[in-house]
Structure formats: C-alpha cells, structure tokens
Amino acid sequence: MNLKDGVKTAENKVSTETRRLSDMVKDKSKSLVDRLECFEDIISLEVGDTGLHRAKTLEREFDVRQLYLKYEGDNPTGTQKDRIAFAQLYDALRREFEVVSLATCGNYGVAMALASDLAGVACKIYIPESYHTDRVVEMQTLGAEIIRIPGSYEDVVTASSRLAEEHGWYDANPGGANTPLQISAYAQIAQEIFEDLGDAPKYCAVPVSNGTLFAGIYRGFVNLYKRGKTSRIPKMIAASSSHKNPIVESFLQNLDHCKDLNPAAIKETKYNEPLINWHSFDGEEALYALQKSEGEAFNISDKKLKEMTSLLHKKEGFRILPASTAGLIGLLELDEKMNFEPDRFVAVLTAKN
C-alpha cells in the first residue's frame, strides 16, 4: 500500500462568517446570482492572500539576497490546491451542477470536499485502490463520497472523467477544458507576490507535478508585465523528484514537447509522491513557461527534500511538506552555480506538513 499526499490531517477550520455565507449559498430559495455572490465572498475570505516571508536566516546560511518564501500552507486545507478547488466549485455552482467528481491522491480531494461542503454540492472523489492517504478521513468528514478503483493516478483521472460525462456530473479533474480556469486561479499567486514586492522577482521557483501551478504563476507574471505593472517577467525555476517528472525531464532533454515517462520507472516514496507522475496533464503549458522565461529545471533527491524540510523548521520556523521544498532547493542550487547578484528571489512552498 502506497502512502500518498503527506499533508497531515487538519481541522480545516473556516470562519464563522464563512459558515453564515455557506448557509446562504445552500439556500435555493435565493437567486443563483445571490448564491454565487455569497460563494465569491467565501473565496475572498478563505482562499489566497498567503504570506510572503523574507527568509533572512536562509539568506545568511546560503549567502543570497533577498530570498522570499510564498507560503501556500496558509490556505484553508493547507495547500495551493484550495485555489483551484474553489474556482472549479464556483464554476460548477454557476452552471448549476448538483454533483462534482474528481480523482485525487489526497490534497486536491480535501480541498474540493471543503469547497463542495460549503456550497452544498455533492462530491464524489476517486482514489486509486492501492493508494492510502490519511486525508480520506477529512474528505469523508466533509461529506464527500470516496470511491476506490484500480490503476495509477493517471488511469483514475481518465476513468473518473468518463464516469462524470456518463452521469452528467461536473468533472473537476486536471487538464482539458479545466486548464484555463485552473491556470487563471494560480495566476493570482503572481499578483499577490507583485503586490507585496512592488515588482516581479528575478527568479520564481516552483515545485512541479502536473504543471498547472507552474504555468499559472508564469501566466500571472506575463499578464502583469503586459499591463505595465512590472518591469520584467521572472525566470522560472521548475523542480521535481529526480527523473520522475515529464516536465523537468523534457526540458533537460531540450525537447519541444512534454514527453511521457515510462510508468514502470516511477516509484513513489513518502517524500516524493506529490511531485511524480508519468504524464503531466498540463505539461505542455509548463514546458512553454519554462522555455519562454529562459528558466531552469532541477531533479531533486528525497534526501535533499528531507534535509530542506528540517532546515526550514530549524531556521525559519516553517513545517513544510518535503515535496513542497523542491523549488526552493532548485533556486539555491542555481545560486550556488551562478552566484546571484543581489536581487529579489521567490520560492513557492506549496504545502504545510
């Protein structure tokens, strides 16, 4: 049995005001416009506006200036996945679906279960039968139905999308028609970084798996630059588990497309799981962002993920999921290679531990 998505079970607390708004969203005697407005207010209250922390201790440790950490663990279920889950649920609510469905290995499922619970929409979550995540308890507590089916994560995504189409449910899986919406949701991270810094950083480092987060942050910075808000677009750094991510491997092989990996060669560990896959659903968009920004990509070992997690806790007080430190490790490795001139550098930490 494989242990998936290592974010520890949380209470997923939301404010009293959010609970009041949730009751209004669920009240079908109200107009759809009013219900949607209440759900928008929930998103504004609960999702995003995560902290940007200057890591002065790490700056001294690694001789780099100025290093900032964008901490997505501040989201209600502890990961960046809340951003896309609430965006997808808003879309489902707007289109008056009664059921949303998706495949997950853990974190996205909890985020969607919370969003569905607050909106009063039924949620069906498909999990590969050989996978285990402690977060199943959270999903069930939030009212989601858990269905286990055979196959890899990629297989379960395909199967769950087919079932959603057959039954007329809202398909909240990654890729396909959902890519623009999810990229737009993640683009808000770039906006928040800009608001805190007043400009774009020199480099922005992000862990990659499916590639949606990476592509979204890049898109956000491109939009800011085109609107004249920033003086530059940051060079993007992608980092993932060593030789287990199609985006990183395709970039390092100088390919013009995101090539799938051999599924048999992908081995999960308790440290690398959120990063690995043989097919990245938004890999083409992420590879494009990496190449157009003249960025860099890094393979990161489990040992380095584990060590950085300990260092962040010791030096900066953050309890971070090991896989979430991949981007930061890549940024620091690039600095060691290039010896950065003083500037501003941002690493996105995607999940708490």
Rosetta blueprint (number, residue, H / E / L):
1 M L
2 N E
3 L E
4 K L
5 D L
6 G L
7 V L
8 K L
9 T L
10 A L
11 E L
12 N L
13 K L
14 V L
15 S L
16 T H
17 E H
18 T H
19 R H
20 R H
21 L H
22 S H
23 D H
24 M H
25 V H
26 K H
27 D L
28 K L
29 S L
30 K L
31 S L
32 L H
33 V H
34 D H
35 R H
36 L H
37 E H
38 C H
39 F H
40 E H
41 D H
42 I H
43 I H
44 S H
45 L H
46 E H
47 V L
48 G L
49 D L
50 T L
51 G E
52 L E
53 H E
54 R E
55 A L
56 K H
57 T H
58 L H
59 E H
60 R H
61 E H
62 F H
63 D L
64 V L
65 R L
66 Q L
67 L E
68 Y E
69 L E
70 K E
71 Y E
72 E H
73 G H
74 D H
75 N L
76 P L
77 T L
78 G L
79 T E
80 Q L
81 K H
82 D H
83 R H
84 I H
85 A H
86 F H
87 A H
88 Q H
89 L H
90 Y H
91 D H
92 A H
93 L H
94 R H
95 R L
96 E L
97 F L
98 E L
99 V E
100 V E
101 S E
102 L E
103 A E
104 T L
105 C L
106 G L
107 N H
108 Y H
109 G H
110 V H
111 A H
112 M H
113 A H
114 L H
115 A H
116 S H
117 D H
118 L H
119 A H
120 G L
121 V L
122 A E
123 C E
124 K E
125 I E
126 Y E
127 I E
128 P E
129 E L
130 S L
131 Y E
132 H E
133 T L
134 D L
135 R L
136 V H
137 V H
138 E H
139 M H
140 Q H
141 T H
142 L L
143 G L
144 A L
145 E E
146 I E
147 I E
148 R E
149 I E
150 P L
151 G L
152 S L
153 Y H
154 E H
155 D H
156 V H
157 V H
158 T H
159 A H
160 S H
161 S H
162 R H
163 L H
164 A H
165 E H
166 E H
167 H H
168 G L
169 W L
170 Y E
171 D E
172 A L
173 N L
174 P L
175 G L
176 G H
177 A H
178 N H
179 T H
180 P H
181 L H
182 Q H
183 I H
184 S H
185 A H
186 Y H
187 A H
188 Q H
189 I H
190 A H
191 Q H
192 E H
193 I H
194 F H
195 E H
196 D H
197 L H
198 G L
199 D L
200 A L
201 P L
202 K L
203 Y E
204 C E
205 A E
206 V E
207 P E
208 V L
209 S L
210 N L
211 G L
212 T H
213 L H
214 F H
215 A H
216 G H
217 I H
218 Y H
219 R H
220 G H
221 F H
222 V H
223 N H
224 L H
225 Y H
226 K H
227 R L
228 G L
229 K L
230 T L
231 S L
232 R L
233 I L
234 P L
235 K E
236 M E
237 I E
238 A E
239 A E
240 S E
241 S E
242 S L
243 H L
244 K L
245 N L
246 P H
247 I H
248 V H
249 E H
250 S H
251 F H
252 L H
253 Q L
254 N L
255 L L
256 D L
257 H L
258 C L
259 K L
260 D L
261 L L
262 N L
263 P H
264 A H
265 A H
266 I L
267 K L
268 E L
269 T L
270 K L
271 Y L
272 N L
273 E H
274 P H
275 L H
276 I L
277 N L
278 W L
279 H L
280 S L
281 F L
282 D L
283 G H
284 E H
285 E H
286 A H
287 L H
288 Y H
289 A H
290 L H
291 Q H
292 K H
293 S L
294 E L
295 G L
296 E E
297 A E
298 F E
299 N E
300 I E
301 S L
302 D H
303 K H
304 K H
305 L H
306 K H
307 E H
308 M H
309 T H
310 S H
311 L H
312 L H
313 H H
314 K H
315 K H
316 E H
317 G L
318 F L
319 R L
320 I E
321 L L
322 P H
323 A H
324 S H
325 T H
326 A H
327 G H
328 L H
329 I H
330 G H
331 L H
332 L H
333 E H
334 L H
335 D H
336 E H
337 K H
338 M H
339 N L
340 F L
341 E L
342 P L
343 D L
344 R L
345 F E
346 V E
347 A E
348 V E
349 L E
350 T L
351 A E
352 K E
353 N L
